[in-house]
Amino acid sequence: MIEAWITVTLADGTVRREQWRLVTSLTDPARHPADRLMTQPL
């Protein structure tokens, strides 16, 4: 499980900060680093 705080600015200028959790079956951190998993668009 990867936990991260994500901050986004919405179109109306509102800033939201939320904690996200990602559960994955990817087990090779060299191939799939946690920071990249949390920032890649779906």
Backbone as XML, in Angstrom:
<?xml version="1.0"?>
<chain id="A" units="angstrom">
  <residue number="1" name="MET">
    <atom name="N" x="0.854" y="-1.168" z="0.000"/>
    <atom name="CA" x="0.000" y="0.000" z="0.000"/>
    <atom name="C" x="0.903" y="1.235" z="0.000"/>
  </residue>
  <residue number="2" name="ILE">
    <atom name="N" x="0.496" y="2.207" z="-0.815"/>
    <atom name="CA" x="1.205" y="3.475" z="-0.912"/>
    <atom name="C" x="0.264" y="4.564" z="-0.400"/>
  </residue>
  <residue number="3" name="GLU">
    <atom name="N" x="0.765" y="5.419" z="0.482"/>
    <atom name="CA" x="-0.029" y="6.541" z="0.981"/>
    <atom name="C" x="0.639" y="7.837" z="0.562"/>
  </residue>
  <residue number="4" name="ALA">
    <atom name="N" x="-0.166" y="8.806" z="0.143"/>
    <atom name="CA" x="0.376" y="10.098" z="-0.265"/>
    <atom name="C" x="-0.660" y="11.177" z="-0.027"/>
  </residue>
  <residue number="5" name="TRP">
    <atom name="N" x="-0.174" y="12.393" z="0.241"/>
    <atom name="CA" x="-1.046" y="13.560" z="0.312"/>
    <atom name="C" x="-1.018" y="14.218" z="-1.052"/>
  </residue>
  <residue number="6" name="ILE">
    <atom name="N" x="-2.189" y="14.403" z="-1.644"/>
    <atom name="CA" x="-2.319" y="14.980" z="-2.976"/>
    <atom name="C" x="-2.974" y="16.360" z="-2.831"/>
  </residue>
  <residue number="7" name="THR">
    <atom name="N" x="-2.375" y="17.371" z="-3.461"/>
    <atom name="CA" x="-2.940" y="18.715" z="-3.472"/>
    <atom name="C" x="-3.298" y="19.068" z="-4.908"/>
  </residue>
  <residue number="8" name="VAL">
    <atom name="N" x="-4.537" y="19.491" z="-5.110"/>
    <atom name="CA" x="-4.987" y="19.892" z="-6.450"/>
    <atom name="C" x="-5.653" y="21.255" z="-6.364"/>
  </residue>
  <residue number="9" name="THR">
    <atom name="N" x="-5.536" y="22.003" z="-7.450"/>
    <atom name="CA" x="-6.230" y="23.285" z="-7.573"/>
    <atom name="C" x="-7.319" y="23.104" z="-8.621"/>
  </residue>
  <residue number="10" name="LEU">
    <atom name="N" x="-8.555" y="23.334" z="-8.214"/>
    <atom name="CA" x="-9.697" y="23.157" z="-9.099"/>
    <atom name="C" x="-9.848" y="24.357" z="-10.029"/>
  </residue>
  <residue number="11" name="ALA">
    <atom name="N" x="-10.664" y="24.221" z="-11.057"/>
    <atom name="CA" x="-10.854" y="25.271" z="-12.061"/>
    <atom name="C" x="-11.299" y="26.595" z="-11.440"/>
  </residue>
  <residue number="12" name="ASP">
    <atom name="N" x="-12.059" y="26.524" z="-10.341"/>
    <atom name="CA" x="-12.542" y="27.762" z="-9.709"/>
    <atom name="C" x="-11.536" y="28.350" z="-8.719"/>
  </residue>
  <residue number="13" name="GLY">
    <atom name="N" x="-10.334" y="27.767" z="-8.633"/>
    <atom name="CA" x="-9.297" y="28.271" z="-7.743"/>
    <atom name="C" x="-9.264" y="27.620" z="-6.374"/>
  </residue>
  <residue number="14" name="THR">
    <atom name="N" x="-10.268" y="26.806" z="-6.062"/>
    <atom name="CA" x="-10.301" y="26.093" z="-4.788"/>
    <atom name="C" x="-9.133" y="25.107" z="-4.718"/>
  </residue>
  <residue number="15" name="VAL">
    <atom name="N" x="-8.455" y="25.093" z="-3.584"/>
    <atom name="CA" x="-7.351" y="24.159" z="-3.377"/>
    <atom name="C" x="-7.826" y="23.065" z="-2.432"/>
  </residue>
  <residue number="16" name="ARG">
    <atom name="N" x="-7.633" y="21.825" z="-2.839"/>
    <atom name="CA" x="-8.015" y="20.679" z="-1.993"/>
    <atom name="C" x="-6.785" y="19.836" z="-1.723"/>
  </residue>
  <residue number="17" name="ARG">
    <atom name="N" x="-6.673" y="19.371" z="-0.490"/>
    <atom name="CA" x="-5.584" y="18.482" z="-0.091"/>
    <atom name="C" x="-6.214" y="17.269" z="0.566"/>
  </residue>
  <residue number="18" name="GLU">
    <atom name="N" x="-5.906" y="16.089" z="0.006"/>
    <atom name="CA" x="-6.505" y="14.852" z="0.506"/>
    <atom name="C" x="-5.445" y="13.764" z="0.593"/>
  </residue>
  <residue number="19" name="GLN">
    <atom name="N" x="-5.671" y="12.858" z="1.520"/>
    <atom name="CA" x="-4.793" y="11.697" z="1.612"/>
    <atom name="C" x="-5.365" y="10.602" z="0.724"/>
  </residue>
  <residue number="20" name="TRP">
    <atom name="N" x="-4.518" y="10.042" z="-0.121"/>
    <atom name="CA" x="-4.918" y="8.947" z="-1.012"/>
    <atom name="C" x="-4.123" y="7.707" z="-0.642"/>
  </residue>
  <residue number="21" name="ARG">
    <atom name="N" x="-4.745" y="6.570" z="-0.872"/>
    <atom name="CA" x="-4.067" y="5.283" z="-0.677"/>
    <atom name="C" x="-4.217" y="4.478" z="-1.957"/>
  </residue>
  <residue number="22" name="LEU">
    <atom name="N" x="-3.123" y="3.863" z="-2.359"/>
    <atom name="CA" x="-3.125" y="3.020" z="-3.545"/>
    <atom name="C" x="-2.675" y="1.629" z="-3.137"/>
  </residue>
  <residue number="23" name="VAL">
    <atom name="N" x="-3.503" y="0.657" z="-3.422"/>
    <atom name="CA" x="-3.154" y="-0.733" z="-3.174"/>
    <atom name="C" x="-2.856" y="-1.344" z="-4.539"/>
  </residue>
  <residue number="24" name="THR">
    <atom name="N" x="-1.702" y="-1.985" z="-4.662"/>
    <atom name="CA" x="-1.290" y="-2.530" z="-5.952"/>
    <atom name="C" x="-0.661" y="-3.899" z="-5.780"/>
  </residue>
  <residue number="25" name="SER">
    <atom name="N" x="-0.695" y="-4.654" z="-6.854"/>
    <atom name="CA" x="-0.025" y="-5.965" z="-6.861"/>
    <atom name="C" x="1.340" y="-5.867" z="-7.538"/>
  </residue>
  <residue number="26" name="LEU">
    <atom name="N" x="1.728" y="-4.673" z="-7.976"/>
    <atom name="CA" x="3.041" y="-4.491" z="-8.594"/>
    <atom name="C" x="4.099" y="-4.578" z="-7.495"/>
  </residue>
  <residue number="27" name="THR">
    <atom name="N" x="5.063" y="-5.453" z="-7.667"/>
    <atom name="CA" x="6.015" y="-5.729" z="-6.578"/>
    <atom name="C" x="7.455" y="-5.335" z="-6.887"/>
  </residue>
  <residue number="28" name="ASP">
    <atom name="N" x="7.731" y="-4.804" z="-8.056"/>
    <atom name="CA" x="9.099" y="-4.430" z="-8.419"/>
    <atom name="C" x="9.258" y="-2.919" z="-8.305"/>
  </residue>
  <residue number="29" name="PRO">
    <atom name="N" x="9.815" y="-2.415" z="-7.179"/>
    <atom name="CA" x="9.914" y="-0.970" z="-6.989"/>
    <atom name="C" x="10.863" y="-0.294" z="-7.980"/>
  </residue>
  <residue number="30" name="ALA">
    <atom name="N" x="11.804" y="-1.015" z="-8.552"/>
    <atom name="CA" x="12.694" y="-0.413" z="-9.552"/>
    <atom name="C" x="11.924" y="-0.141" z="-10.851"/>
  </residue>
  <residue number="31" name="ARG">
    <atom name="N" x="11.030" y="-1.039" z="-11.195"/>
    <atom name="CA" x="10.239" y="-0.900" z="-12.422"/>
    <atom name="C" x="9.008" y="-0.016" z="-12.226"/>
  </residue>
  <residue number="32" name="HIS">
    <atom name="N" x="8.441" y="-0.042" z="-11.019"/>
    <atom name="CA" x="7.219" y="0.697" z="-10.712"/>
    <atom name="C" x="7.404" y="1.491" z="-9.416"/>
  </residue>
  <residue number="33" name="PRO">
    <atom name="N" x="8.184" y="2.594" z="-9.433"/>
    <atom name="CA" x="8.409" y="3.363" z="-8.204"/>
    <atom name="C" x="7.118" y="3.997" z="-7.686"/>
  </residue>
  <residue number="34" name="ALA">
    <atom name="N" x="6.987" y="4.053" z="-6.385"/>
    <atom name="CA" x="5.761" y="4.531" z="-5.741"/>
    <atom name="C" x="5.394" y="5.941" z="-6.182"/>
  </residue>
  <residue number="35" name="ASP">
    <atom name="N" x="6.376" y="6.839" z="-6.293"/>
    <atom name="CA" x="6.042" y="8.216" z="-6.675"/>
    <atom name="C" x="5.462" y="8.286" z="-8.079"/>
  </residue>
  <residue number="36" name="ARG">
    <atom name="N" x="5.916" y="7.432" z="-8.974"/>
    <atom name="CA" x="5.369" y="7.415" z="-10.331"/>
    <atom name="C" x="3.970" y="6.809" z="-10.357"/>
  </residue>
  <residue number="37" name="LEU">
    <atom name="N" x="3.729" y="5.801" z="-9.555"/>
    <atom name="CA" x="2.405" y="5.197" z="-9.501"/>
    <atom name="C" x="1.361" y="6.195" z="-9.017"/>
  </residue>
  <residue number="38" name="MET">
    <atom name="N" x="1.732" y="7.044" z="-8.077"/>
    <atom name="CA" x="0.778" y="8.004" z="-7.522"/>
    <atom name="C" x="0.548" y="9.207" z="-8.429"/>
  </residue>
  <residue number="39" name="THR">
    <atom name="N" x="1.445" y="9.459" z="-9.391"/>
    <atom name="CA" x="1.313" y="10.671" z="-10.207"/>
    <atom name="C" x="0.912" y="10.392" z="-11.644"/>
  </residue>
  <residue number="40" name="GLN">
    <atom name="N" x="0.875" y="9.145" z="-12.068"/>
    <atom name="CA" x="0.499" y="8.835" z="-13.451"/>
    <atom name="C" x="-0.995" y="8.941" z="-13.626"/>
  </residue>
  <residue number="41" name="PRO">
    <atom name="N" x="-1.442" y="9.581" z="-14.706"/>
    <atom name="CA" x="-2.885" y="9.617" z="-14.972"/>
    <atom name="C" x="-3.421" y="8.228" z="-15.281"/>
  </residue>
  <residue number="42" name="LEU">
    <atom name="N" x="-4.681" y="8.009" z="-14.943"/>
    <atom name="CA" x="-5.288" y="6.710" z="-15.223"/>
    <atom name="C" x="-5.675" y="6.590" z="-16.666"/>
  </residue>
</chain>
